[in-house]
């Protein structure tokens, strides 16, 4: 078959441009419909994220795409990207106020990024929000007067101190913290306040555009029946709740957060000490290594004190780090002795421990790698 002439090629490109414009019009129509959905959800107090509806819709679109000779994964990727934008649009409409009789929501540290995010969410839900910062202690009684919720969102290393400084709160006021460790802050809140107490840990950063599909860990303290409304409110915002004891939470965070951040810190320190040329590394990087390098770089683009608090505040961080060092030393001994058989045995043993999760993670990471590769600028 002859190669198309430049005239024929330009004609086809014109048709592609026209198809793209039609796609834009369909997308605009979809966003308008989503805005209407958001309005109804706001009025009826429905969560912005409906997992069953999403799963059913994606399954239907995949089936329809396959029947049309279109890649099911392509349509799912497109729809997921559009849904992510839709969740942001729905959020901007606002949310139903679950507890209309609630007094003011006082956010200690509301001028910070995470505190500011929650202040915005409460305001979108129609609550009165008061921001309490370090310079406001002289006026604490007035700011806290009649408070329905006091939410503590301050650095980990001063959380217990701030809680201990609080003046007596209204007996029905809910005292909540947002720190990434839970045992010590929860104990401090139970000691400082006789009313309802709850620990929350948002498993996301303050830069999220929407809480849809995000996880918030709930550690119960006292008077659960008096704060069920807030759990419902958070669900309406789109988040998924995961309940755990403070001890279970902190043990998990040692591995999920503290050790991962510490490992990334060490790897970044190693790259610096080896005088690595990051630009050159990127040129030689496969999508997976680029993503790993990006995650390390992401750590160093943020506030050092935040990660220092997370790592140093975990009670068993040192023990976990020493265990990690021991396993690294064991692996290093295999390398030094050229023990490939030992490496393979250990690899198989760990793979067997991962079980079906290994295949699940391979599938999930494949999708992330495709997106990472698509976003490459060079």
N, C-alpha and C positions, 0 to 999 in steps of 0.2 A: 504494500500500500504506500502510495506516494506521501511524502511529508507535506502537511498542509501549507499552503502559501501564506505569506504574511497577511494578505488581505483576508483570507479565510480565518486565520488565527485571531485577527483583530475582531472579526465579526462574532466569533465564539466568545471572546472576552467581553464584548459588549453585552451579549446575552447573559454571561455570568454576572456582570455588574447589575443588570436588570433583576436577575434572580436574587442578588444580595439586597437590593432595595426592597424587593417584595418580602424578604425575610425580616428586614427592619420594620416594615409595616405590621407584619404578623407579631413581631416581638413587642412593638408598641401597644398593640391590641391586647396581648397577653398581660402586659404590665398594668394596663388600665383595668382589666378584669380582676387581677390580683388585688389592686387597690380597693375594689368594691368588696372583695372577700375579706380584706383586712378590716374594713368598716363594720361589716356584719359580725366578725369575730370580736371586735372591740365592744360592740353593743351587747353581744350575748355572753361575753366572758369566756371565749374559747381560746385554747392555746394556739399560737401562731404555727407551731409544728405539730402535724398530725401524721405520725409514722405509718399507721395502717393505710391511710389514704395515699401517702407518698409511695409506699411499696406496691400497692395495687395499680396505681397509675403508671409507674415505671414498668411493671411487668406487662401491662397492656401495650404500652408504646414500643417496648422491645419486640413483642410478638408482631405488632403491625409493621414495624420497620423490617423485620426479617421477611415478612410476606412480600414486601415491596423491593426486596433486594438491597436494603440499606443495612449497614452494620448496626446490630442492636446496641453495641457498646458506644457507637457514635451518638445515637439518639439519647442514650442515658447520660453520656458526658454533657451533651448540650442542655438537656433538661435539668441536670443537677446544677449546672452553672446558672441557669435562669432562675431556678428555685432559690439559690443562695441570694441572688439579687432581690427576689420577691420577698424573702424573709426580712430584708432590710427595709423594703418599701412598706411592708405590713407594720413593722415596728414604728415607723414614723407617723402612722395613723393614731397611735396611742393604744392603751389597754384599759380594760374594765377595772374599776376600783373595787376590789373584793371586800375591803373593810372600810366602808364609808364613814363609820363613826370613830375611826382611829385618830388619836391626837397627832401632833407633829412628829415627823421622822427626823431625828437628829443624827447626823452622820459625823462622827469624830474622825477627822482626816478626810472629809469630803472634798477638800481642795486637791487631794491626790488623784492619780489616774483611776485607780480601782474604785475608790470612794466616790469619785465624780461620776463614774459609769453607773453605779447604783443610785446615786442622787438623780441622775437623768431618768432612769427607769421608773423610780418612784414618782417623779414629776409627770412622766408620760401617763402614769396611772392615776393622776389626779390628787396625789397626797401633798400635804404641805411639808416641805423639806427645809430643814435648818442645817447650815454647815457650821461645824465647830472645829476650830483650829487652835494651835498652840497658844496664840495670843489671846484666846477667848476665855481662859480659865477665870479671869477676874469677873467675868459676867456669866459664869457657868450656871448659876441658879436660874437666871432669867431665860437662858437659851434652853435649858432642860425642863423648864416648867411645863407641866401637862403633856410631856412627851409620851407618845404611844409606842415608839421604838427608839432605842439608842443602838446604833450600829457602829462598831469600832473597826476602823480601817486604817491602822497605823503600822509602822514597821514592827516586825516580830520582836525585836529586842527591847521595845518599850511598851508592848501591848499590856503585859501584866501591871506595869507601873501606871499606865493610863487608867486601866480598870480600877485599880486600888484608889486612885485620886477622885473617882466619881463621887459627887455628893449623893445623898439618899435620893433614889428615883421613885416615881409614883409606883405604888404596889402592883399595879396591873401593867406596867411598862415592860416591854420585851427587850432584853439585853442580848445582843448578838455580836459575834466577832467574825472577821473574814480572813484570819490568818491561815497560813499553810501548815501550822501545827495546831493540835487541838487539845491535848491533855492539859497542859499548863494554863492556857487561856480559859478553858472551860471551868477548871477548878477555881481560877481567880474570879470569874464572873459569878459562880455559885456562892462564893464567899462574900462578894461585894453587894449582891442584890438578892433579896428574898423572893422576888417575883419570877416570872417566866424567863428562862435562859436557854439559848440555843447556840451551837457552834456551826458555822458554815464555812466551807472552803470552795470557792469558785475555781474549777479546774481549767481556767483559761486566763489569758492576759487581758488588760484593760483596753487593748486595741481591737477587740472583736467588734464587728459591725452589727451583730445580732446574737442573742443568746440561743437561737434555734440550734438544737442538737448538742449544745454545750452541757457539761456535767457540773452539778453543784453537789458536793458531799454534805450530808446533814448529820451532825452529831447531837443527839438529844441531850438536854440538860435537865430542865424542870418545867412542868406545866405545859406539856405538849399540846393539850387541848386548846390552849390559849394562843398558840402560834400556827395552827393548821392553816389559817387564812394566808399567812405569809408563804407557806409551802405551795399553796394553790396559786398564789400570785406569781411566784417564781416559775411555776409550770406554765402559766399563761404567757409569761415572757418568752417561753420557748425552751427553757432548760429542762434537762432530765435530772431527777433527784436520785441520789444513791445514799442510802442510810447506812451508817456504820458507827461502831463505838469509837470513842476518841483514841483508845489504844490501838484498835485495828487500823484506823486511819493513819496514825503516826508510823506504825510499822510498815504500812504500804508505801507511805511517802518517802521513807528512807531509801527505798529502791526506785520508786517511780520518779522522784524529784532529786533528793539530795545526792544520791550516788551518780545519777545521770549527769547532773550539773557538775559534780566534782570531776567526773571522767572527762567531760567536755573541756573543763578548765585545764586539766592536766594536758590534754591533747593540744589545746591552743598554746599552752606554755611550751610544749615540745616543739611545735612548728616554729615558734619564735626563736627558740634556742638553736634550732637547726638552720636558721636563716633561710627558711623556705620562701621561694618566690611564688606567692599566691596566684599571681596572674599566669605564671607558667603552669602551676598545678591545675588550674581551671582548663587550660588548653589540652591537658592530658587526661582530663577527668571524664569518666563515664557518667551517665545521669545519676547513678546511685552514689558515687563518691562526691559528685557535685552537691547532692542533697545533704550528705553527711557533713561536708565542709561548710555548707550554708548553715546547718544547725549549730555548728561550733561557732561560726562567725556571728550568728544571731545572739549568742550568749554575750559576746564581747561588745555588742552594739548597745547593751542595756546597762542599767545601774549596778555597779559592782556590789554595793551594800545590800541590794535585794538578794543577790545570790549568796553573799556571805551570811546573811541572816538565815536563809533556808538551810544551808549546809551546816553552819555552826550551831544552829538552834536545835537540830535533831539530836536527841539524847544519845543515840547509838551510832552517830555518824563515824566516829573514830573507829569503833569496832568493825563496822561494815567496810570501811576503807582498808583496814588491815586484812580482812578476809579477802577483799578484792586483790590486794597486793600478793597474798599467798597464792591465789589462783593464777595470777599473772606469772609469778615465779615458777609455778608448776609448768605452765605452758612454755616459759622461756627455757626450762630444762629440757623439754622435748626438742626444742629448736636447737639448742646447743649440742645435744647428743645425736641429732639427726634421726630421731625416733618418729618416723612417719606412721608406723603401725600404731604406736601409742596415740598419736594425734588422731588417726582415723577411728580408733576405738572410742576415744573421748568424744569425738565429733558425733559418732553414732549414738552414744549414750545420751548426749545432750539433745540430739534430734528426737530420740525416742521420748525424752522427758517433755519436749514441746508438743509432741503428738499432732493432733489435727490442727492445732494453732499454727504450726509451721506453714501449712498450706494456706490457711486463712491469711496469715501475714504476708505470704508471697503474693497472693492475689491483691491484697490491699496496697502493698508497696508498689506493685506493677502499675496500678492506676496513678499513684503519686509520682512515680518516675516518668510516666508519659507526660504529666502536666509540667513536671520540672524541666523536661527536655523541650517541651513546646515554648517555655518561657525564656529559653536561652537567647541572649542578645548577641552572642558572638561565639 
